[in-house]
Amino acid sequence: MNAASMETADILRKSGAVYRHLVCKKNMTNVKDRGVHQRNTALEHIELHRLDGIVYFADDDNIYSMELFENLRQISRFGTWPIAMLAPFKNKAILEGPVCNGSQVTGWHTNEKSKRLRRFHVDMSGFAFNSTILWDPKRWRRPTWDPIRQLDTVKEGFQETTFIEQLVEDESQMEVVPPTCSRIINWHLHLDSQGLYYPKGWLLQKKLDAVLPIK
């Protein structure tokens, strides 16, 4: 798609939120992970216009506490938090993300043997970072001026860690949200979306997961 979706634009206008509606112009026909290129479009825009704020990749199949967004405002460099998610058979809840002592990351929750070789065990919606890392490497003493981007060539399950490795050197440069990991403020539930209505202009190639509001 080389133009913004009218239906999405209408939803954004009615949301009352301040936004920038970007279009990813890459041909997605044979792309392994569309989200990679969509997120990179946003990263390029932030870098080009030197936008100052917090970058967060929200997922459409997550449930969020408003407390999460309040905590994002307090992040200095890089913040992360544990996410509660349903196991594959949806018979129990598991955690993925940091183990902490106070505000420091001391280890990681992980439940999949195939992913234990990852450097950082974080879900895509389980971290956020200061946008100036993208365009002010001198401030953060980054060793390279190379653009920070996500890669569509990495092994499945390793997208998050390979990206985070470009943002921080180790856990000492991370901060925990909320402090002491005292509460779960982000849930990844993979709920079925039966009966949900989507705008007629949206092209859906698979059934989307539902997002439930916090009441």
C-alpha positions in Angstrom: 0.0 0.0 0.0 1.5 3.3 -1.1 -1.1 5.6 0.5 -2.6 5.9 3.9 -5.8 3.9 4.6 -8.8 6.2 4.7 -10.4 4.0 7.3 -7.4 4.1 9.6 -7.1 7.8 9.1 -10.7 8.3 10.2 -10.2 6.2 13.4 -7.1 8.3 14.3 -8.9 11.6 13.7 -11.8 10.5 16.0 -9.4 9.2 18.7 -8.5 12.6 20.0 -4.9 11.6 20.2 -2.0 13.6 18.8 -0.5 11.4 16.0 1.5 11.1 12.8 0.1 8.6 10.3 3.0 7.1 8.3 2.9 4.7 5.3 5.3 1.9 4.9 6.0 1.8 1.1 8.0 -1.4 1.0 6.5 -4.2 -1.2 5.2 -6.7 1.3 4.5 -9.6 -1.1 7.4 -11.8 0.0 8.3 -10.2 3.3 8.7 -12.6 6.3 7.8 -10.1 9.0 5.7 -7.1 7.9 6.0 -5.5 11.4 9.7 -5.1 11.0 9.4 -2.8 8.0 6.5 -0.9 9.5 8.4 -0.2 12.7 11.5 0.8 10.7 9.4 3.4 8.8 8.6 4.9 12.2 12.2 4.7 13.4 13.4 6.5 10.2 10.8 9.2 10.7 11.8 9.8 14.3 15.5 9.9 13.3 15.0 12.2 10.3 12.9 14.7 12.3 14.8 14.3 15.5 11.6 13.8 17.5 12.2 13.8 21.3 10.2 11.4 23.4 9.7 7.8 24.3 9.5 5.1 21.6 7.1 2.2 22.4 5.9 -0.6 20.0 2.3 -1.3 21.2 0.8 -4.6 20.0 -2.7 -5.0 18.8 -3.1 -8.2 20.8 -2.2 -6.8 24.2 -4.1 -5.4 27.2 -2.6 -2.4 28.9 -3.0 -0.7 32.3 -3.0 3.1 32.0 -0.3 2.9 34.7 2.1 1.6 32.0 1.8 4.8 30.0 2.3 6.9 33.0 5.5 4.9 33.8 6.8 5.3 30.3 7.1 9.1 30.9 9.7 8.4 33.6 12.1 6.4 31.4 15.6 7.9 31.1 17.3 5.6 28.6 15.7 2.2 28.3 12.8 0.7 30.3 11.5 -2.8 30.5 8.9 -4.7 32.5 7.5 -8.3 32.9 4.5 -9.3 30.7 1.9 -11.9 31.6 0.9 -14.1 28.8 -1.1 -17.2 28.2 0.8 -20.5 27.6 0.3 -22.1 24.1 -2.7 -24.2 25.3 -4.1 -21.2 27.2 -4.3 -23.3 30.4 -1.9 -21.2 32.5 -0.3 -17.8 32.7 3.5 -17.4 32.3 5.9 -14.4 32.6 8.4 -13.0 30.2 10.7 -10.1 30.9 13.0 -8.9 33.6 13.7 -10.3 37.1 14.6 -7.3 39.2 16.1 -6.1 42.5 14.7 -2.6 43.1 15.0 -0.7 39.8 17.8 -3.0 38.5 17.5 -5.9 36.1 19.1 -9.0 37.6 17.9 -11.7 35.3 15.1 -12.8 33.0 11.9 -14.8 33.0 11.8 -17.2 30.1 9.7 -20.3 29.4 10.7 -21.5 25.9 13.8 -23.7 25.6 14.2 -22.6 21.9 14.7 -19.0 23.0 17.1 -19.4 25.9 20.0 -18.5 23.7 18.6 -14.9 23.4 20.7 -12.2 25.1 17.6 -10.3 26.4 14.3 -12.1 27.0 11.8 -9.4 26.2 8.5 -9.3 24.2 8.2 -6.6 21.5 5.7 -4.8 23.7 7.8 -5.2 26.9 10.2 -2.4 26.5 10.5 1.3 25.5 13.4 3.7 25.0 14.4 7.4 24.7 14.1 8.4 21.1 17.3 10.5 21.2 19.2 7.2 21.1 18.3 7.1 17.4 19.6 10.5 16.4 22.1 11.6 19.1 24.7 8.8 19.6 27.2 11.2 21.1 24.8 11.9 24.1 24.5 8.2 24.8 28.1 7.3 23.9 27.0 4.9 21.3 30.1 3.2 19.7 28.7 3.7 16.1 26.7 6.1 14.1 25.0 3.3 12.2 21.2 3.6 12.1 19.3 1.5 14.7 16.9 -0.7 12.8 15.0 -4.0 13.1 16.2 -6.8 10.7 13.9 -9.2 8.8 16.8 -11.7 8.5 17.0 -12.8 12.1 15.7 -16.1 13.4 12.1 -16.2 14.6 12.0 -15.2 18.3 15.2 -13.2 18.2 13.8 -10.0 16.7 13.5 -8.3 20.0 16.9 -9.1 21.4 18.9 -8.2 18.2 17.1 -4.8 18.3 17.7 -4.2 22.0 21.4 -5.1 21.6 21.7 -1.9 19.4 20.1 0.2 22.2 22.0 -0.9 25.3 25.2 -2.7 26.1 23.9 -4.7 29.1 21.4 -4.7 31.9 23.1 -1.9 33.8 21.8 0.5 31.2 18.2 -0.6 31.8 15.6 0.5 34.3 12.6 -1.5 35.5 8.9 -0.3 35.0 7.4 -0.2 37.6 10.2 -0.2 40.2 10.7 -3.6 41.9 8.5 -5.2 39.2 5.8 -5.1 41.8 2.8 -5.2 39.5 1.9 -6.6 36.1 0.7 -3.7 33.9 0.8 -5.4 30.4 -0.9 -8.7 29.4 -0.4 -10.6 26.1 -3.5 -12.9 25.9 -3.9 -14.0 22.2 -7.7 -13.9 22.4 -9.9 -14.9 19.5 -11.7 -12.1 17.7 -15.0 -13.7 16.7 -17.7 -11.2 16.0 -15.4 -8.2 15.8 -16.1 -5.6 13.1 -13.3 -4.2 11.0 -13.6 -1.2 8.6 -14.4 -2.5 5.1 -11.3 -0.9 3.6 -8.9 -3.0 5.7 -7.4 -6.0 4.0 -7.1 -8.7 6.6 -5.1 -11.8 5.7 -5.6 -13.5 9.0 -8.0 -13.3 11.9 -6.8 -10.6 14.3 -6.6 -11.0 18.0 -9.0 -9.0 20.2 -8.0 -6.1 22.5 -10.2 -5.9 25.6 -10.6 -2.6 27.4 -9.7 -2.3 31.1 -12.9 -1.5 33.0 
